């Protein structure tokens, strides 16, 4: 890994989500809660529309860091706080905008804390999203 500095942007990515994405994720995860694919059910429980799975959002967001770091084996910890749901429009879908910045360096441990900013429709959807990655060879 190249020399890192606190505040350095290490990855940026825009990830499109469609209703197809939600169906595929439901099949892979086994999470078939109808708020993730039925507008009528989402509306009946007071939601603004069909929502992306939280774990899909979380997993898609960290992928930019995994790719930058050289693989999932370099990730030591990943934590987020879900702050807002991602509404996936039936026609236009949704986009996750991910920016990954170095938040802290621990030279002794050979790790970096990467802070993620994850937004959709202009709003932050994951708070305190932090990934600890191994930087030492």
C-alpha positions in Angstrom: 0.0 0.0 0.0 1.2 3.5 -0.7 1.9 6.1 2.0 -1.3 7.2 3.6 -2.3 10.4 5.2 -5.2 11.3 7.4 -7.9 12.9 5.3 -6.8 11.2 2.1 -9.6 10.0 -0.1 -8.7 6.4 -1.0 -11.9 5.4 -2.9 -15.0 6.9 -4.4 -17.8 5.0 -6.1 -21.4 5.4 -7.2 -23.4 2.2 -6.9 -26.7 1.8 -8.7 -29.5 -0.1 -7.0 -32.6 -1.3 -8.8 -35.5 -3.4 -7.8 -33.7 -6.3 -9.6 -30.8 -5.7 -7.1 -33.2 -6.1 -4.2 -34.7 -9.3 -5.6 -31.3 -10.8 -6.2 -30.1 -9.9 -2.7 -33.3 -11.3 -1.2 -32.6 -14.6 -2.9 -28.9 -14.6 -1.8 -29.6 -13.6 1.8 -32.9 -15.3 2.4 -34.4 -12.0 3.5 -37.8 -11.9 1.8 -39.4 -9.2 3.9 -42.0 -7.7 1.5 -40.9 -4.1 2.4 -38.0 -4.8 0.0 -40.1 -5.6 -3.0 -43.8 -4.6 -2.6 -44.9 -1.0 -2.7 -48.2 -1.8 -1.1 -46.7 -3.5 1.9 -44.1 -0.7 2.4 -46.9 1.9 2.3 -49.0 -0.1 4.7 -46.3 0.1 7.4 -45.7 3.8 6.8 -42.6 3.6 4.7 -41.9 6.1 1.8 -41.4 3.2 -0.6 -39.6 -0.1 -1.1 -36.4 -0.1 0.8 -33.0 -1.6 0.1 -31.9 -4.2 2.6 -29.7 -2.6 5.3 -27.1 -5.3 4.8 -27.1 -4.8 1.1 -26.4 -1.1 1.6 -23.7 -1.9 4.1 -22.0 -4.6 1.9 -22.2 -2.5 -1.2 -20.6 0.5 0.6 -17.6 -1.4 1.9 -16.8 -3.0 -1.5 -14.9 0.2 -2.5 -12.6 -0.2 0.4 -12.2 -3.9 -0.1 -11.1 -3.3 -3.7 -8.8 -0.5 -2.7 -7.2 -2.5 0.1 -6.6 -5.5 -2.1 -9.2 -7.9 -0.8 -11.5 -8.8 2.0 -8.7 -10.5 4.0 -7.2 -7.0 4.7 -10.4 -5.9 6.5 -10.2 -6.4 10.3 -13.3 -4.6 11.4 -16.3 -2.9 9.8 -19.1 -1.1 11.7 -21.9 1.2 10.7 -25.0 2.9 12.1 -28.0 2.8 9.9 -29.3 6.4 9.8 -31.8 6.5 6.9 -33.3 3.9 4.7 -32.5 3.8 1.0 -35.7 4.1 -1.0 -35.5 2.3 -4.4 -37.9 3.8 -6.9 -39.5 1.2 -9.3 -38.5 3.3 -12.3 -35.2 5.1 -11.5 -33.9 2.9 -8.7 -31.4 4.5 -6.3 -27.8 5.3 -6.1 -25.3 4.9 -3.2 -22.6 7.5 -3.3 -19.6 6.3 -1.4 -16.5 8.2 -0.4 -13.7 6.5 1.7 -11.2 8.6 3.6 -8.4 7.8 5.9 -9.7 8.7 9.4 -6.8 7.5 11.5 -3.5 5.6 11.2 -2.1 3.1 13.7 1.5 2.5 12.6 2.3 0.2 15.5 -0.7 -2.1 14.6 -0.1 -1.6 10.9 -3.7 -0.6 10.3 -5.7 2.4 9.0 -9.3 3.4 9.9 -11.2 4.3 6.8 -14.2 6.5 7.3 -17.0 6.0 4.8 -19.5 8.7 3.8 -22.5 6.9 2.2 -25.3 9.0 0.7 -28.4 8.4 -1.3 -30.7 11.0 -2.7 -28.6 13.7 -1.1 -28.9 12.3 2.5 -26.4 10.3 4.6 -27.7 6.7 5.0 -24.9 5.2 7.0 -23.5 7.0 10.0 -20.2 6.3 11.8 -19.3 3.9 9.0 -15.7 2.8 9.7 -13.5 0.1 8.2 -10.2 -1.0 9.8 -7.8 -2.3 7.2 -4.4 -3.8 7.5 -1.8 -1.6 5.8 1.4 -3.5 6.6 2.6 -6.2 4.1 
